[in-house]
Amino acid sequence: MKRIVSALLALAAGAALQAAEVSVAVAANFAAPMREIAQAFERDTGHKAVVAVGSTGKLYAQIKQGAPFEVLLSADAQTPARLEAEGLGVAGSRWTYATGHLVLWSPQPGLVDAQGAVLRSGQFKRLAMADPKLAPYGAAAFQTLQHLGLQQTLEGKLVQGDSIAQTYQFVATGNAELGFLALSQLLVEGRLRAGSVWQVPAHMHAPLRQDALLLVKGRQQPAALALMAYLRSEPARSIIMRHGYSL
């Protein structure tokens, strides 16, 4: 792995002499930090990152169908591993760029308590979550309900978004009183948005380890190699942490 990283850094340094573009498939939960990273990336390297955002499941399907993505920033570790095994990712390029955190949020102050007991109270009509089949944060939400023994009790109140971004819209617009989201979606300048929130204990669901993968279409592309190296840089790491992720 160290040899691969060193090679990427060396190639990125040489590639900076000639600016290029990289097409990046980005999981919906990471949209805001990636847009900020893209600006810093262009400023620092001259390369431009063209960002496409979607649920990890849909991005996987698009890559399988030949979408021209060169780098994948997934919301899980399984999808990049699968693409690598299927020959669509560069062997040995996969690594964890961030670890996410699941939260239960409502724009209504006081509705969500610090222990998540509101889920047992039933004092709400709709609970939003991302589709577990498409979005890792949706899978983590479902695992949380299973851990609490509430998946059957709350089944009739669930509304599912195609992605964590759509799930946020359900809650923010009042179509659901509360919902399971990524902590990063609720931070503005490092502070929580208005409302009430419960950060789900990590032991209630599988780790939200988010992996990056250099796709085969980016194997010889200077900007793709540069971005993979830049994601390890201090400027990128600072942005990632400020948006509520762990490294």
C-alpha positions as CSV (number, residue, x, y, z in Angstrom):
1,M,0.0,0.0,0.0
2,K,2.8,2.5,0.9
3,R,4.4,1.9,-2.6
4,I,1.1,2.6,-4.3
5,V,0.6,5.8,-2.3
6,S,4.1,6.9,-3.1
7,A,3.5,6.2,-6.8
8,L,0.3,8.2,-6.8
9,L,1.9,11.1,-5.1
10,A,4.8,11.1,-7.6
11,L,2.5,10.8,-10.6
12,A,0.3,13.6,-9.1
13,A,3.2,15.9,-8.7
14,G,4.3,15.4,-12.3
15,A,0.7,15.7,-13.6
16,A,0.3,19.1,-12.0
17,L,2.4,20.5,-14.9
18,Q,-0.6,19.9,-17.2
19,A,-4.0,20.6,-15.8
20,A,-6.8,18.1,-16.6
21,E,-10.3,17.0,-15.4
22,V,-11.4,14.0,-13.4
23,S,-14.9,12.7,-13.2
24,V,-15.8,11.7,-9.7
25,A,-18.7,9.6,-8.5
26,V,-19.5,10.8,-5.0
27,A,-21.9,9.3,-2.4
28,A,-24.7,11.7,-1.5
29,N,-23.7,12.1,2.1
30,F,-20.2,13.4,1.0
31,A,-21.5,15.9,-1.5
32,A,-20.8,19.1,0.5
33,P,-17.3,18.3,1.6
34,M,-16.4,17.0,-1.9
35,R,-17.5,20.2,-3.5
36,E,-15.3,22.1,-1.0
37,I,-12.4,19.7,-1.7
38,A,-12.9,20.1,-5.4
39,Q,-12.3,23.9,-5.1
40,A,-9.2,23.4,-3.0
41,F,-8.0,20.7,-5.4
42,E,-8.3,23.0,-8.4
43,R,-6.6,25.9,-6.5
44,D,-3.7,23.7,-5.3
45,T,-3.1,21.5,-8.4
46,G,-4.8,23.2,-11.3
47,H,-6.8,20.0,-12.0
48,K,-10.6,20.2,-12.0
49,A,-12.9,17.6,-10.3
50,V,-16.3,17.2,-12.0
51,V,-18.6,15.8,-9.3
52,A,-21.6,13.5,-9.9
53,V,-23.6,12.8,-6.7
54,G,-25.9,9.8,-6.0
55,S,-26.6,6.9,-3.8
56,T,-23.8,4.4,-3.6
57,G,-26.1,1.7,-5.1
58,K,-27.0,3.8,-8.1
59,L,-23.4,4.9,-8.7
60,Y,-22.4,1.2,-8.6
61,A,-25.0,0.5,-11.3
62,Q,-23.9,3.4,-13.4
63,I,-20.2,2.2,-13.2
64,K,-21.3,-1.3,-14.2
65,Q,-23.1,0.2,-17.2
66,G,-20.0,2.0,-18.4
67,A,-20.4,5.5,-16.9
68,P,-17.2,7.5,-17.5
69,F,-16.3,7.9,-13.8
70,E,-12.6,7.7,-12.9
71,V,-12.8,7.9,-9.1
72,L,-15.4,6.6,-6.8
73,L,-16.0,8.0,-3.3
74,S,-18.4,5.5,-1.8
75,A,-20.4,5.6,1.4
76,D,-19.3,2.1,2.3
77,A,-16.4,-0.3,2.0
78,Q,-18.2,-3.1,0.3
79,T,-19.0,-1.4,-3.0
80,P,-15.4,-0.4,-3.9
81,A,-14.2,-3.9,-2.9
82,R,-16.9,-5.4,-5.2
83,L,-15.9,-3.2,-8.1
84,E,-12.2,-4.0,-7.6
85,A,-13.0,-7.7,-7.5
86,E,-15.0,-7.3,-10.7
87,G,-12.1,-5.7,-12.5
88,L,-13.6,-2.2,-12.7
89,G,-11.3,-0.8,-10.0
90,V,-7.5,-0.6,-10.0
91,A,-6.2,-3.3,-7.7
92,G,-4.6,-2.0,-4.5
93,S,-5.9,1.6,-4.9
94,R,-8.8,1.2,-2.4
95,W,-8.5,3.0,0.9
96,T,-10.8,4.5,3.7
97,Y,-11.0,8.3,3.2
98,A,-13.6,8.9,6.0
99,T,-15.8,7.2,8.6
100,G,-19.3,8.6,8.9
101,H,-21.8,9.0,11.8
102,L,-25.5,8.2,11.7
103,V,-27.9,10.6,13.5
104,L,-31.7,10.8,14.1
105,W,-32.7,14.4,13.4
106,S,-35.8,16.6,13.4
107,P,-36.1,20.3,12.6
108,Q,-38.5,20.5,15.6
109,P,-36.6,21.5,18.8
110,G,-37.1,19.0,21.6
111,L,-38.8,16.3,19.5
112,V,-35.7,14.1,19.3
113,D,-34.1,13.4,22.8
114,A,-30.5,12.7,23.6
115,Q,-31.2,8.9,24.0
116,G,-33.4,8.4,20.9
117,A,-36.4,7.4,23.1
118,V,-38.7,9.2,20.7
119,L,-38.5,6.1,18.5
120,R,-40.3,4.1,21.2
121,S,-42.8,6.8,22.0
122,G,-44.5,6.6,18.6
123,Q,-45.4,10.3,18.8
124,F,-44.8,10.9,15.1
125,K,-46.4,10.0,11.8
126,R,-43.5,9.5,9.5
127,L,-39.8,8.4,10.0
128,A,-37.6,8.9,7.0
129,M,-34.6,6.8,6.1
130,A,-32.6,6.1,2.9
131,D,-33.3,2.9,1.0
132,P,-31.2,0.2,2.7
133,K,-30.7,-1.5,-0.7
134,L,-29.2,1.6,-2.3
135,A,-27.6,3.6,0.5
136,P,-25.3,2.5,3.3
137,Y,-26.7,5.0,5.7
138,G,-30.1,3.5,5.1
139,A,-28.7,0.1,5.9
140,A,-27.2,1.5,9.1
141,A,-30.6,3.0,10.0
142,F,-32.3,-0.3,9.4
143,Q,-29.7,-2.1,11.5
144,T,-30.3,0.5,14.3
145,L,-34.1,-0.3,14.3
146,Q,-33.3,-4.0,14.4
147,H,-30.9,-3.4,17.3
148,L,-33.7,-1.6,19.2
149,G,-36.3,-4.2,18.2
150,L,-38.4,-1.6,16.5
151,Q,-38.2,-2.5,12.8
152,Q,-41.7,-4.2,12.8
153,T,-43.3,-1.7,15.1
154,L,-42.3,1.3,13.0
155,E,-42.6,-0.4,9.6
156,G,-45.9,1.4,8.8
157,K,-44.4,4.8,9.5
158,L,-41.3,4.5,7.4
159,V,-40.7,6.6,4.2
160,Q,-37.6,5.8,2.2
161,G,-35.5,8.1,0.0
162,D,-33.5,6.9,-2.9
163,S,-30.5,8.5,-1.3
164,I,-29.5,10.2,2.0
165,A,-29.9,13.6,0.2
166,Q,-33.6,12.8,-0.6
167,T,-34.1,11.6,2.9
168,Y,-32.9,14.9,4.2
169,Q,-35.4,16.7,2.0
170,F,-38.2,14.6,3.4
171,V,-37.4,15.7,6.9
172,A,-36.5,19.3,6.1
173,T,-39.7,19.9,4.2
174,G,-41.9,18.4,6.9
175,N,-43.0,15.3,4.9
176,A,-41.5,13.3,7.8
177,E,-41.1,14.7,11.3
178,L,-37.8,13.0,11.9
179,G,-35.3,10.9,10.0
180,F,-32.0,9.0,10.0
181,L,-29.3,11.1,8.3
182,A,-25.6,11.6,8.1
183,L,-24.1,13.9,10.7
184,S,-22.3,15.7,7.9
185,Q,-25.6,16.9,6.4
186,L,-26.5,18.8,9.6
187,L,-23.3,20.8,10.1
188,V,-23.0,24.4,8.9
189,E,-19.6,25.9,9.6
190,G,-19.0,23.1,12.1
191,R,-22.2,23.7,14.0
192,L,-25.4,21.7,14.1
193,R,-28.4,23.0,12.3
194,A,-31.5,24.1,14.3
195,G,-33.7,21.3,15.6
196,S,-33.0,18.3,17.8
197,V,-30.7,15.3,17.2
198,W,-29.5,12.0,18.6
199,Q,-26.2,10.6,17.5
200,V,-26.7,6.9,17.1
201,P,-24.2,4.9,19.1
202,A,-21.7,3.2,16.8
203,H,-22.4,-0.3,18.2
204,M,-26.0,-0.2,16.9
205,H,-24.9,-0.6,13.3
206,A,-22.1,-1.7,11.1
207,P,-19.2,0.9,10.8
208,L,-19.9,3.5,8.2
209,R,-16.4,3.2,6.7
210,Q,-16.3,5.1,3.4
211,D,-13.7,3.9,0.8
212,A,-12.2,5.6,-2.2
213,L,-11.4,3.6,-5.4
214,L,-9.4,4.5,-8.5
215,L,-11.5,3.1,-11.3
216,V,-10.0,1.6,-14.4
217,K,-11.0,4.5,-16.5
218,G,-8.8,6.7,-14.4
219,R,-5.8,4.4,-14.3
220,Q,-3.7,6.6,-16.7
221,Q,-5.5,9.9,-16.1
222,P,-3.3,12.6,-14.4
223,A,-6.2,14.4,-12.7
224,A,-7.6,11.1,-11.3
225,L,-4.2,10.1,-9.8
226,A,-3.8,13.6,-8.5
227,L,-7.1,13.5,-6.7
228,M,-6.5,10.2,-5.1
229,A,-3.3,11.6,-3.7
230,Y,-4.9,15.0,-2.7
231,L,-7.6,13.3,-0.6
232,R,-4.8,12.2,1.8
233,S,-3.4,15.8,2.1
234,E,-3.8,18.0,5.1
235,P,-6.2,20.5,3.3
236,A,-8.5,17.7,2.3
237,R,-8.3,16.0,5.7
238,S,-9.2,19.2,7.4
239,I,-12.3,19.7,5.3
240,I,-13.4,16.1,5.9
241,M,-13.1,16.5,9.7
242,R,-14.9,19.8,9.7
243,H,-17.8,18.2,8.0
244,G,-18.3,15.8,10.8
245,Y,-16.4,12.7,9.7
246,S,-13.6,10.8,11.5
247,L,-10.4,9.8,9.8
